[in-house]
Amino acid sequence: MKQILICIALVISINAPSKTRMTNYLFAYFTGNAPEKEQIHFALSNDGFNYTPLNAGLPIIKSDTIAIMKGVRDPHILRGEDGWFYMVVTDMQSSRGWSSNRGIVLMRSKDLINWKHHTVHFPEKYKSTQFGNVTRVWAPQTIYDPTAGKYMVYFSLLSNDGKIPYDRVYYCYANADFSDLEGEPRVLFDFGEPTIDTDIVRDADGLYHLFFKTEQDRKHKGIKKYTFTDLHATATWTLREGFCEVTDRDVEGACVFPLIQGGWCLMYDCYRDHHYQFAKSADLNTFTFVQNTATKGAFTPRHGTTLQITRKEMKRLLKAFPPAK
């Protein structure tokens, strides 16, 4: 009990009110390109910008227990509308090549501690279709589609037979227990050039903001944004001018989440410069620099995502996965 109280003091102010009020942030990420680093890690924050890794910096879920490729990347974590937490990850070991992954892992939990998992292996599931020859199923994410009443999983695909000639963003709906994808993937949007790392949020007015990374060979690879009110009426989408990040360096893995005190955080992986960069915005249109977070020691995050959690959830995580002393 003494150790738990010390850990709580380390990462968070504990004068939070009700059990349901959001008080903290949970960051899910992996830590590097070596197989032993392509694991799921968690970190906690009380402001959305500064994080303390849980489990003394060790993985909270080991890839060889959940993934066909024995490695995972790009974890996306979502609080569902139904009391469940959802996480999706890229099933991949980058040491086998950047076009070596063939699927994703779907995960679901009631408490953020215990997770049920299911793999979706595209060559097997979509044999004899254009999706049977995919070489990349990158950076899956999940959003609830209120019109369909289902969870939509979206990801970028590339195939080796020319049918999907560049990374293009597709989607499927998950089935009721989040153990599989329904039907064949459908195009979410086609930017006309390689596009990865898509992240969708919806503001208080019901407007969707879709952030994505352009991959075309050029001087700078960055984050662009669409806005729209209908997830599947791409003809009505509006493309924002310029880039969203506040650096002229290459970035990837954009994650946008609401701040408890109001406004929004945009975080992304400055993968060539070995740090995460954080920016904030009041309207999801104009972002200002907050800080760079050096990735060193026990905290070396790569492409991940963050969600708000309650004080009760924070305490449960600290008990299950204490930080380093």
Disulfide bonds with the S-S distance in Angstrom:
none
